[in-house]
Amino acid sequence: MSKVIRILNDLTINKIAAGEVVEGPYSVIKELIENAIDAGASNIVVEIKEGGQKYIRVSDNGVGIDDEDVEIAFMRHATSKIEVVEDLNSVLTLGFRGEALASIAAVSQAQIITKPKEQLHGVSLDIVGGDIVNRQEIGAPNGTTIIVKNLFFNIPARLKFMKSSQAEATKIGEIISRLALSQPNIAFKYINNSNIMFTTPGNNNLEQTILSILDKELVKNLLPTKIKTNQIEIDGFISQPTYVRGNRNYEIVFVNGRYIKSKLISKAIEDAYKEKLPINKFPVCILNINIDPNLIDVNVHPTKTEIKFHEEQIVYSLIHNTVTSCLRKNVTIPSLVMKKNNEGKNLWLDKTFYHNNFKENKSTYNTHNNNESNSLQIAMKEPNENKIDTKQNENIKLSIDHKEEFSPQVSETFEESETTQESFLSNLLKDYKIIGQLFNTYIIVEKELSMFLIDQHAAHERLVYNKLSQQFKENSITAQRLLSPEILHLSNEDYSFITQFLDKFKNLGFEIESFGMNTMIIREVPLVMGKPKNYDFLFEVIDELKNDNYNEEYFTETIIRKSCREAIKASDKLSLSEMNELIKDLCKIEPPLTCPHGRPILLSLTKYEIEKNFKRIQ
């Protein structure tokens, strides 16, 4: 027996639609705030109780709704934003589908109080489960207030999936903050259980808006960025590489004022930070992207948080280049600063040392200088002689030993040149002194009124990575034959997988051949690698390539990043000449000043901070 086809009634249709539009209290608030923004409000107040499930109130001072349109506004597909389908190609409002109010009213007990400026009285409308139960004229301020109570009261199944009040309030706070950041020209107030969580000034100053919502430390670590083309304008802030988060929640992007989540934009931003951040760490950004509405499609999903770009590569390149350019102009070095915690104990905290403020900091520190010696002497031991000349420095091994002392070596003087991004490190470490080696891992360098710790492991890894990358670009990688070829035993799955990439390995200086029975033999490796300690990195490459969509650029970067890690010197005791050679090579590199995995190459500590903690100065 065939099933009967029926047309659903309006109540059922509205409840189904509400399932897409109204995911929870936070989506109700998102829709109502967006309507307030579209109504031209300059002041928006949001109040919730018990995570928004029991009570939500959104008030604005926008244009309001005319008397005769109030009831129509709660009908499905009723909207003032568009008239015909062609309008979708140029929509600039945040709402346009005409689904939000009808969906919200269908699953709650709602009330609207609204009054246009030119109208003498306001209108109050009560709606329960989609049905109008009361309407009356009342006195009211200009604008609109919507109150939503007992969300999902008529859909018990949805209530079972509601999270705790605290969890819902967290999501609500996040969406309100995002919308407030998208509209710095609007004053927002957020109240949770009668407590004011934040207010924004509404003075169209994005930096002050960020300061009122997010933490002060973030604001200190933000870099302004702006670019404009004929079709796209990008304006906002990105974080310095020294300030990171553990997830993408603070990659905040708005397109034409709409808060969106875009894999394309996230990839463009994160690719610009590549090699500058530690693994599994993410940057912070608040970016406003204004684009010709004809170049995007916002009608992708009822929640309107997804978007499609007609020219994805153009958008990717512009965002990537904008962020990259900003980071290159603002190189930072982490600085160690001693502070006290709540218990009065000293803590070392990471701060930021700006290269473009180096001279300014120098003059500041000079005001605290009390003519004491600027250099820190660490003794160096030579087993055969008490004194040596420069030529003998190659055989010096550094140790903390006070039997025989030598002055730290002064580096070669670099030629004077204009400070550019490329010569930044060279200028910073010009006339440096190598003081010694710490834990056989960190090189201690004195420069004017600052001390630098250079991670020899990270520094050498960056040098090898850059060299191998450059040789690959120039197609000039030189391979060296292994005296004893290395045999790798693989699983059948890994063996089949790596076989398809043998030509790619060849282009990077590896000669890898099938050796039968799920084994591979390595006969040559890039000359820059030396003799790797082991070849475990090849298994890591296989795993990474399996987990990511393959493309040639990613493959090349992965091989270079993994392989160069095997060639660097970690925890090795270096001679003075080796340290000096490493620093001289380091001075020639371009930023980022991190290893290929995002760890910093050097840290700074100022004389002022040292003397302050020794109580020499106040």
Secondary structure, DSSP 8 states (H G I E B T S, - for coil): ---------HHHHHHHHHHHH-SSHHHHHHHHHHHHHHTT-SEEEEEEEGGGTSEEEEEE-S----GGGTTGGGSTT--SS-SSGGGGGG--SS--SS-HHHHHHHTSEEEEEEE-TT-SSEEEEEEETTEEEEEEEE---SEEEEEEESTTTT-HHHHTT---HHHHHHHHHHHHHHHHHH-TTSEEEEEETTEEEEE---SS-HHHHHHHHS-HHHHHTEEEEEEE-SSEEEEEEEE-TTS-BSSSTTEEEEETTEEE--HHHHHHHHHHTTTTS-TT-B--EEEEEEE-GGGEE-TTSTT----EESSHHHHHHHHHHHHHHHHHHS-EEEEEEEEE-TTS-EEEEEEEEEGGGHHHHHHHHHTT--S--------EE-SS-S---GGGGGG-EE---SSS----EE----------STTHHHHHTTT-EEEEEETTTEEEEEETTEEEEEEHHHHHHHHHHHHHHHHHHTT---EEEEEEEEEEE--HHHHHHHHTTHHHHHHTT-EEEEEETTEEEEEEEEGGG-S-S--HHHHHHHHHHHHS---HHHHHHHHHHHHHHTTS--S---BHHHHHHHHHHHTT--S--B-TTS-BSEEEEEHHHHHHHTTS--
